[in-house]
Amino acid sequence: MASLLAFHLLGLYPGRYTCFTSVPIWTNQLAVPSTTELLILSPFTPKYTVHNSYLNVSTTVTALNFDPASVNKTIPAGTAAYVANVTINGVAAKSRCHFDFYDTFRVGGEIVITLTSDKTAADSCLGELPESISTGGFSQAR
């Protein structure tokens, strides 16, 4: 459980745990266990870097428009706490709800999560939904 808390604080959530612990509110569907997808949440910190000494890569995640009030139990009105868009190495992600570990932390680079205070505008994935049984089932092994 401690690793799940760590992921949550970083604004990411492993898709493989999702079917056992929560339902992504933007899709109302359960994610498939054992995927390499990371679901995107509003992080608890404006910027961090993950160093992977085994693969000799580093990945920096930046939360643009980060507002410390977004970590309150009740999010105040007008607080940037919702994911507006995501870019990976300068390219817009296929979805603002998830990305794949292999395309990000395995190769290194920069992930930028832009936050907004407009909850309604951030109420969909704007692209591909996370893998789930209702969206086609398990992915192919990479």
Secondary structure as the mmCIF struct_conf table of DSSP 4:
data_model
#
loop_
_struct_conf.conf_type_id
_struct_conf.id
_struct_conf.beg_label_comp_id
_struct_conf.beg_label_asym_id
_struct_conf.beg_label_seq_id
_struct_conf.end_label_comp_id
_struct_conf.end_label_asym_id
_struct_conf.end_label_seq_id
HELX_RH_AL_P HELX_RH_AL_P1 ALA A 2 LEU A 10
TURN_TY1_P TURN_TY1_P1 GLY A 11 GLY A 11
STRN STRN1 LEU A 12 PRO A 14
HELX_RH_AL_P HELX_RH_AL_P2 GLY A 15 THR A 21
TURN_TY1_P TURN_TY1_P2 ILE A 25 ASN A 28
BEND BEND1 GLN A 29 GLN A 29
HELX_LH_PP_P HELX_LH_PP_P1 LEU A 30 LEU A 30
STRN STRN2 ALA A 31 ALA A 31
HELX_LH_PP_P HELX_LH_PP_P2 VAL A 32 VAL A 32
TURN_TY1_P TURN_TY1_P3 PRO A 33 SER A 34
STRN STRN3 GLU A 37 ILE A 40
BEND BEND2 PHE A 44 PRO A 46
STRN STRN4 LYS A 47 ASN A 52
TURN_TY1_P TURN_TY1_P4 SER A 53 ASN A 56
STRN STRN5 VAL A 57 LEU A 64
TURN_TY1_P TURN_TY1_P5 ASN A 65 ASN A 65
HELX_RH_3T_P HELX_RH_3T_P1 PRO A 68 VAL A 71
BEND BEND3 ASN A 72 THR A 74
HELX_LH_PP_P HELX_LH_PP_P3 ILE A 75 PRO A 76
TURN_TY1_P TURN_TY1_P6 ALA A 77 GLY A 78
STRN STRN6 TYR A 82 ILE A 88
TURN_TY1_P TURN_TY1_P7 ASN A 89 GLY A 90
STRN STRN7 VAL A 91 ALA A 92
BEND BEND4 LYS A 94 LYS A 94
BEND BEND5 ARG A 96 CYS A 97
STRN STRN8 HIS A 98 ASP A 100
HELX_RH_3T_P HELX_RH_3T_P2 PHE A 101 ASP A 103
TURN_TY1_P TURN_TY1_P8 THR A 104 VAL A 107
STRN STRN9 GLY A 109 THR A 116
BEND BEND6 SER A 117 SER A 117
TURN_TY1_P TURN_TY1_P9 LYS A 119 ALA A 122
BEND BEND7 ASP A 123 SER A 124
BEND BEND8 LEU A 126 GLY A 127
HELX_LH_PP_P HELX_LH_PP_P4 GLU A 128 GLU A 131
STRN STRN10 SER A 132 SER A 132
HELX_RH_3T_P HELX_RH_3T_P3 ILE A 133 THR A 135
TURN_TY1_P TURN_TY1_P10 GLY A 136 GLY A 136
HELX_LH_PP_P HELX_LH_PP_P5 PHE A 138 ALA A 141
#
